Amino acid sequence: QVQLVESGGGLVQAGGSLRLSCAASGRTITSYTLAWFRQAPGKEREFVAAITPNTRTTSYGDSMKGRVTISADNLKNTVYLQMDSLKIDDTGVYFCAANPNRYGRSRSPTDYNAWGQGTQVTVSS
């Protein structure tokens, strides 16, 4: 089973940028689809982006499309989420997740069987 650890969250002003990292251990990320989800207080977990590290193929959710870029460094066994033009509504906990169907890039949290602990992103006015 892969273990995932997120980092890079923090407090940023609206319009600013953050880069989140998801470091994997135990298994290589090329065995999985890796995705980022987010969850705001009182709301359901929401798909942000996914990547198939083998092919670098990506997919994006509607809420942050055009403002985020997901990437993978297979040598470092790490996935990144570059977030730009952040809005107050982007505030929440951001989770990295792994799906053993490495070509699916599913948007459903139930298809992901490994999760990190999450990193808090707070966007202020």
Secondary structure, 3 states (H helix, E strand, C coil): CCEEEEECCEEEECCCCEEEEEEEECCCHHHCEEEEEEECCCCCCEEEEEEECCCCEEEECCCCCCCEEEEEECCCCEEEEEECCCCHHHCEEEEEEEECCCCCCCCCHHHCCEECCCEEEEEEC
